[in-house]
Amino acid sequence: MTTNLVIVESPAKAKTIKKYLGPDFNIVASYGHVRDLLPKEGAVDPEHHFAMRYELIEKNEKHVAAIVSAMKKADALYLATDPDREGEAISWHIYTILKDKKALGKKPVHRIVFHEITKSAVNAAVQHPREISMDLVNAQQARRALDYLVGFNLSPLLWKKIRYGLSAGRVQSPALRMIVEREEEIEKFVSQEYWDLESALEAEKKAFNAKLIIYEGEKLEQFSITNQEQAEAIKARLIKEAKGKLRVAKVEKKQRKRNPASPFITSTLQQEAARKLGFAVQRTMRIAQQLYEGVEIDSGSVGLITYMRTDSVNLAQDAITEIRDLIAERYGKENVPEEARIYKTKAKNAQEAHEAIRPTSVHRLPESLKDFLSPEQFKLYDLIWKRTVASQMISATIDTMTLDMSAGSDQHQFRATGSVVVDPGFMRVYQEGSDDKPEELDNEHLLPQLEEGDEVKLNDIICNQHFTEPPPRYSEATLIKALEEYGIGRPSTYAAIVSTLQTREYVVLENKRFRPTDIGRIVNKFLTKYFTRYVDYLFTAQLEDELDEVSRGEKAWVPLLEEFWDPFKHQVDNIAETVKRKDVTQEQLDESCPLCGKPLSIRLGKRDRFIGCTGYPECTYTRAMEEQPGEASHDAELVEGRSCPDCGGALKIKHGRYGKFIGCSNYPKCKHIESLNKPTDTGVECPECKQGKMVKRQSRKGRIFFSCSRYPDCKYAVWNEPINQSCPKCAWPMLTVKKTKKRGTELVCPRQTCGYVEQVEEITK
């Protein structure tokens, strides 16, 4: 009997495929990548055509041994890794290892690719194998080599010029630049006051508002009215001239169509999951991977969605037919457009991904799977299902109405706009979320039916004060959207970019928005000043396009690396010789030291930046960045009867970014700090040690959390408020209360392995 060995990345994927292939097929998992570059200098050798030295990944050695052993007993090899560059590279590495270990001989080797783990897709792939695509492999190798060369040359430079242990990435650095530049925009922003006037009107027993758009024959702009006196003067004149009524000067009625969003690609799935579900990027991709590889339902392990790393919005014709049939059956034939909707893929590199992210069968309704999925799996599957179905439905039909009304004369005009959804179309199923602006058409706003010449009762004119606001910090969703718009990164890298910036502590996520840390700012300043080209958005995007060209066989990968390497290495060597550490870590201020008169400068301490005297060590004057001149740390209020437990220095009450705290007077030499906030007992017993009580505390960055009163003997802690209720699913003796704007109040089990969530209206503590 012929034995065929099939290699996939994960055991979950292996389990799902096993049920589709007969007893002649042995499915073995590689557990991801099996080889990587040597983690030391020289793993990529520019002197010898960028030869790359690989080694087995230690944690996967036993899995490689199992593959080699299975191959020796098999008659043929099927490489069924993921359908992208990384998957192709894994297949190539496995093939190379088997060849080197003499396990292949003359046995046939097949590369099979499928974008959904269904019986038809898997069997079709086995029936139509191909060879390993060296174009895709070389594109992956080129990307890996570029990232290695940047990391192993820039990181030591950062150690010398800034601080030991820092690192820089080819793609992460432009992303860091985006976050820092946005923060600088916010800091430089000067808020401006402006006013607008709104009339409170009534007609046909219906109250509505209209905004002043023309005054004295001039169209009003944002800053036409800049203070209260001006606004009140205009109000008084309009009330006098209007004499308690406005006259309808113009009525405009329009009907418009709103089209559904295209099916999900990787970036849009990550963005919508962040907006609608509050999922971090890494969490979204982890759950999507589970849904793709297979979930146990009543018919066994089934792949529920297509491959989740894709930049294509195309849908297979069979899938479109199935979706249209379901729409007709579930929502009525009138909601199926005459012709199927075809979406165009913007990405240049269509070779790697042939379909958007969709359910493998839309007939698997979300509600029918709820009992088989974890709460987070259900939420993500439901989101993907709704978006996919909506993408093939008719457009929404919306009636809009605009009323222009004059106050006394046509020299002064108010405008009211209203809309009503006549036919929701696709909106019956799904509406796309938005960033940093209110949702459109959340509430219908219908105006009274009026004609030209009609009079409307004027009840009042309201003066509204406004202030311009700075641009918002990037969220995970808006950062990925910006990266995508610039052409930086690819579907497989977005999650890694976001994660790496946080792991390196170059940025922190506060209220789901990215803020650069002090060290992140300095690293960005160094890179943008001395390696301008390599953090340039257009340069990074062009390099991504060239890697795509390699994957399509349009460009050779070694010349691409040569074009990058020579000027980059020259720049690294030049900066290493000419730039001093103080040029990077210090920034002189136009301010003199109050103790010795020498200039002050912003300097980098072990953790954060601080202001210090350039006369150090003769002069030891310092103050925190948040303190103003005259509020230096030596003027802070002393804590009586106590000294620093670390160095014995005086303890003082200081003012920081997050309010008052106790700190050592020997800062920045001594970093000891304490919170001024005393822990508050919640009355809930610690479920971990069952000896202490859960107390409310405040972190060093001002965030509230709850932990055991026996800390540090017991380190159990949670972010959400605990209550004395046991989990009905796993019997954990404590639940937590989570409140969000979108989902309201929820009872949540704090154990990650449980996943219990229940929406509630009122909490009994």
Residue, then its C-alpha position, 0 to 999 in steps of 0.5 A: m500500500t502506498t503511503n503519502l506523507v503530508i506536511v502542514e504547519s499545525p496539529a489543528k490543521a493536520k487534524t482537519i485535513k486527516k478526515y478528508l484524505g484516506p488511510d494512504f495519507n499520513i499527516v504530520a505537523s512541522y509546528g511552524h518554521v523549522r529553520d532560521l538564520l543563525p542568531k549571530e553575525g555572519a548569518v548573511d554574507p554580503e561578500h558571497h552573494f548574500a549566502m545565508r546560514y541556517e540552523l534548526i530551530e531548537k524547539n522544533e528539532k523533535h518535530v523535524a526528527a519525526i518528519v524525517s522518520a516518517m519520510k523514510k517510510a513514505d513513498a511520496l511527499y506532499l508539502a501542504t504549508d500555507p499559501d504565501r511566502e512564509g508557507e512556501a519557505i517552510s516547504w522549501h526548508i523541509y524539502t532541503i532538510l529531507k534532501d540533506k538527510k538522505a530521506l527523499g531519494k527519488k521519491p516524488v515531491h509535490r507542493i499543494v496549495f489550498h485557500e480553505i480547508t474543505k474536502s473539495a479544496v484539499n482533494a483538488a489540491v492533491q489532484h493538481p500539485r505543483e513544484i515549490s515556487m523558488d520565486l516565492v522562496n527567494a522573496q521570503q529569503a530576501r525579506r529575511a536577509l534585509d531584516y537581518l542586515v538592518g537589525f544586526n548593523l543598526s542595533p549595535l549602533l543604537w547600543k553605542k549611541i543611545r543605550y545597550g539592548l536597543s534594536a531597530g527594524r526595517v519596517q517597524s522604524p517607519a511605523l515608529r516614525m508615524i507614531v512619534e510624528r503624530e505625537e509631535e503634531i499633538e504637542k505643537f497643536v494650538s487650540q482655536e476657539y470658534w462659534d456657530l449658531e443654530s436655530a431651534l425651529e418648529a413646523e408641522k408639530k415637529a421640532f428640528n434644528a438648522k445651522l447658520i451658513i450665510y450671514e450678510g451675504e457671506k458664506l460662513e467658514q469655520f473661523s468666521i465667528t471666533n468669540q462669544e461677543q460676536a456670536e451674541a451680536i449676530k444672534a440679537r440681530l437675527i432674532k430682531e430681523a427674523k421676527g419669530k419665523l424663518r422662510v423656506a427659500k429652497v428645498e432640495k430632495k435627493q435619493r442616493k445609494r450607499n454600497p456595501a464594503s468589500p469582503f475582508i482582507t487581512s488589514t480590514l479584518q484587523q481594523e474592524a475587529a479592533r473597532k467593533l470587537g475591541f480585539a488587538v491585532q495579535r488576538t484577531m490573527r490568533i482567532a482567525q488562525q483557529l477558525y481557518e485550521g479547523v474547529e470541532i463541530d457536530s460533523g467533526s473538525v472543519g475549517l470555517i474560514t478561508y486563509m486569513r493572510t490575504d490582500s485580495v478582495n476577490l471571491a470564488q464564483d462558487a462562493i458568490t453563487e452560494i452567498r446569493d442563494l442564501i441572501a434570496e432564501r434568508y432576506g428575500k430575492e429583492n435583496v439580491p442584485e441583478e449581477a454579482r458584485i465584483y470587487k477589484t483588488k488594489a494590491k499589486n501582488a495578486q499571485e500570493a492570495h487569490e481570495a478574500i477572507r470569507p466563511t468556507s460555507v455561508h450556510r454555516l450560520p453563526e448562530s448554528l455554531k455558537d455552541f461549538l465556538s468560544p465567545e471570541q471565536f463566535k464574535l470573529y466568525d459572526l463579523i466575517w460572515k456578516r461582512t461577506v454576505a453584505s458584500q453581495m447584497i443590494s445597495a442601501t437607498i437613502d432619501t436626503m432633504t436639505l432646507d435653506m431658510s432665510a431670516g428676515s432676508d436672503q442675506h442671512q440663511f440657515r440650513a437643515t439637513g435630514s435623511v431617512v433610509v428608504d431601503p436598508g439593503f445590505m445594512r440589514v446585515y452589516q455596516e462598516g465601522s469608522d475611525d475617529k468620527p461618528e457612525e453615519l446614519d446611526n439615527e434617521h433624521l427626518l425633516p418636516q415636508l415643506e415647500e418654498g415660501d413656507e414659514v417655520k416658527l423660530n423658537d430660539i437661536i443657540c450660540n455654540q462654542h467649539f475648540t479645534e482638537p489635535p489629531p488623534r493618536y493612532s489606534e491599532a486600526t488606524l495605524i494599520k490603515a496608515l501603513e497599508e495606505y503608504g504600502i508599508g508591510r504586507p498581510s503577514t507582517y501587520a501584527a508583528i509590526v504592532s507587537t514589536l513596537q510594544t515589546r521594545e517599549y518604544v510605544v505604549l498603548e494607553n486607552k487603546r491609543f499609541r503613545p511613544t515612550d521617551i526611548g522611542r522618541i530618541v530612537n526615532k530622532f536618531l533614525t530620522k536624522y542619520f538614516t533618513r532614507y531608511v525610515d522614509y515611507l516611500f522608500t520602504a514602500q518601494l522596497e516592499d514592491e520590489l520584494d513583490e516583484v521577486s515573488r512574481g519572478e520579475k526581479a532577481w533577489v541578490p541584485l536587490l540586496e546589493e542595491f540596498w546593502d552598499p549604501f546602507k553599510h557605508q552610512v552605518d560605518n560613517i555614523a559610527e565614526t562621526v556621531k557622538r553619544k551626546d549628539v543623540t541623547q542630549e538636547q540643549l535648552d534655551e534655559s540656564c541652570p538656577l544653581c550654576g548658570k550653565p545651560l540646561s539640557i534634556r538628557l536620557g536616564k535609565r528609563d526616561r528623559f529628564i532635564g539636567c545641568t550640562g555642568y554635571p558632575e560638578c553641578t547635580y541640578t535635575r528636574a523631571m520633564e513635567e516640572q516647570p522652572g522653579e519646581a525642581s525636585h530639590d524644592a519638592e515637599l519632603v516626606e517626614g520621618r522616612s528615607c529612601p529604602d534603596c539609597g538612604g536619600a531623602l524622599k520627596i513628593k513630586h509631580g509627574r505625568y500621572g500626578k503626585f508620587i513619592g520619589c527619591s531626591n537622588y533621581p536620576k541616580c536612584k529611581h525609587i518611587e512609591s504611589l501616594n494612593k493607598p490600596t482600597d479593600t474590595g472585600v473580595e477574597c483572593p481566589e489564588c491564595k484564599q488568604g488575602k483580599m483583592v485591593k484596588r491599586q494604581s499603577r505607576k502610569g496611573r492605571i487602576f488595577f486590583s491585586c492581592s493584599r498579600y503582594p509580593d507573597c501572592k502576585y495575583a492581579v486583574w485589571n477589571e473590578p472583582i465581585n463575589q460571584s463564582c464563574p458558572k462555567c469553570a467555578w472560579p470563585m470570582l468574576t470581574v466587571k468589565k464596562t465598554k461603550k460598545r457592549g455595556t456592562e459584562l461579567v467576565c471570568p478572569r481565567q484566560t482558559c475559561g472565556y466566560v462572558e455575560q452581558v448584564e444590566e445591573i451588578t449585585k456586588 
